[in-house]
Amino acid sequence: MKQIQVWLGHSNYNTTANIYAHLDSSSMEQSGIAISNILSIKNEKEVAC
């Protein structure tokens, strides 16, 4: 979120968070699946080493 604040030129972190941090349930589910997939891939690579 901090990087987005800088990219957008917001002087206050709260401005960015209040505008962009809300997610609907579908977006939260998709994000959770993506994070889970990434972590699963990483764990598989670590086990293979």
Secondary structure by P-SEA (a helix, b strand, c coil): caaaaaaaccccaaaaaaccccccaaaaaaaaaaaaaaaaaaaaaaaac
